[in-house]
Amino acid sequence: MKSSVILGTLIAFVLGTLAWVLPPHVLGRIVEHYPETTWTWLGDGVWNIQGTMSMLICLIIGFVYGLLFPKNWYLSILATWWVVPLNVILDVTQFPTSHNLWPFEVIILAIFNIPTALAAWLGKRVNRWYWPERG
C-alpha cells in the first residue's frame, strides 16, 4: 500500500472520529454526561450524538476518500466507524459493566455508516469517470 494511501487513511480515521464526537460539543448539545467513561469528551460526544450533522460530515469524508483513493474506497466505512469500538474498549477496561449491550452499539453505528461507504463508492465512480487512467 502506498504511503499516500496510508496517510490519507489515517487522516480519514481522525476526521471520522471528529465527525461523531465534535458536533455535540460545537453545537452545545451536551445534555447528558456519560457517567462511566474513560475519556469524557469522547464519551459525551458519542452519548449525545448529533446524527444529522455527523452523517453529513461522514458522507463528505466518504466521497472525498473514494475520490482520492478509488482502489481502497471500502476503507472509508472503517474510518468513520471505529470510534464506537474504541469507546467501548476504553470504557470496558475501566468499568467492566458499563457496556452490557456493546454488540448492539457497534452494529447500530455500523448501520449509520453505510451511507459513508455508498458515498465512497460514488466518489470512486466519479474518479473513474473523470480520470479513467487513475482508477
N, C-alpha and C positions, 0 to 999 in steps of 0.2 A: 504494500500500500504506500502511495506517495506521501511525502511529508506534508504537502499542502492539504491532502485529504485528512490526515491525522489532525493537523492544526485546525482545519475547518470544522471537524467533528468535535474537537474539544471546545471550540468557541460555541458551537451549537448546543453542547451539553450545558455550558454556563448560561447561555441565553434561554434555553429550555427551562432551567431551574428558575431563573428570574421571571420568566413568563407566568409561572404559577405562584411564586412567592411574593413578588413585588406589588402587583395590583392592589391587594387588600391594604398594604402598608401605604402606598402612594395615594390611593383614593380615600384613606382614612376610614376604612370599613372593618377595622378590627373590633368586632362586637363581643367576641368571646375569646378568652385566653385559654389556650390548650394547657390543662393543668400539669400533665406529666409529659414533659418534652425535654430533650437534651439541649437543643438549640431553640431558644424562644422565638426568634424571628422566623425560623423555618416552620416550626410547629404552628405558630399563629397564622402564617401565610397559607399553609395547607389547610388548616382548620377553618379559616374564613375565606375560602376560595371564591374568587370572582370569575365565574365561568365564562361569561360573555367576553370580557376583556382578555382573559387568559387564552381562550380559544382563538380569538382574532390574532393575537401575537404568535401563537403556535402555528396557525395557518401561514403566516408570513414567514416564520422560520422554516417551515417545511417546504414552501415554494422556493425560497431562495436556496435552500440546501439542495433541493432537486435540480435547480437550475445550474448551480455551481459544480455539483458532484453527481452527474446523472447516473454513473455506474454504481454508486453507493446510496441511492436515494432512500432505500429502505432503512438506513440507519437513523433517519430523521425521527422516527417514532421513539427510538430509544433515547434520543437527545431530549425530547420533551416529556418522557415518561419516567425516567429514572429517579426523579425527586421523591416520589412516594415510597418506593422500596428503600431508598436511603433514609428517609424519615422514620420508617417502620423499624429498620435495623438499629438506628441510633437510639430510638426510644425503648425498644425491647431489651437492649443490652443494659440500660439503666433501670427501666421499670418493666419487669417481665410480664406483668398482667395488663399492660396498657393497650395493647392491640390484639384483643382476642379474636377479632374478625379481620385480621390483616389480609387474608386472601381476597376478600371482597373489596377492600380498599384498593388493592393493586389492580384487580380486574376492572373496577369501575373507572379508574383513571386511565387504564389502557383503552377502554372503550371511548373515553373522552378524547384520546389522542389518535383515533382512527382518521379523523379529518386531516391531521398533520401528515400522515402517510399519503393520503389522497392528494394533498397539496404538493407534496414532494414528487409524487408520480406525475402530476400535471407539470411541475417545473422541469422534470426530466423530458417530458414530451415537447415542451416549448423549446428546450435546449436543442433537442434533436431536430426540431422543425427549422429553427433559425440557423443552427450550426451543425449540419449533419456529419461533418468530418470529425467533430469532437465527441459525439455521443456513442 
